[in-house]
C-alpha cells in the first residue's frame, strides 16, 4: 500500500468520521484547507466556494494566449545570427 503525505493544510477523513465531525470539516474547508473525504476508496474534496469558483473560471487556450500577445511594430528586427556566434578551438 502506498501512503502519500498530505500537506498540513489538507485533512483526510473517512466518511463516518466526516459525518460525525461535519462542523469541524466545514470549518477547515471554509478556512481554506481542502478536506479529503474517502468512501470505499473513492475520494471527494471539500473546498470553500471561492476556491471552487476560481477553478471554474474558463482558462485561456494556448492559441488564445498566443493571439493575445501584443504585436511588434513594423520596425522590429531580430539581431543577426552572426552576432551570437563565437570562435572555438577544437
Secondary structure, DSSP 8 states (H G I E B T S, - for coil): -------TT-EEEEHHHHHHTHHHHHHHHHTT--EEEEETTEEEEE--HHHHHHHHS----HHHHHHHS----TT-----GGGG------
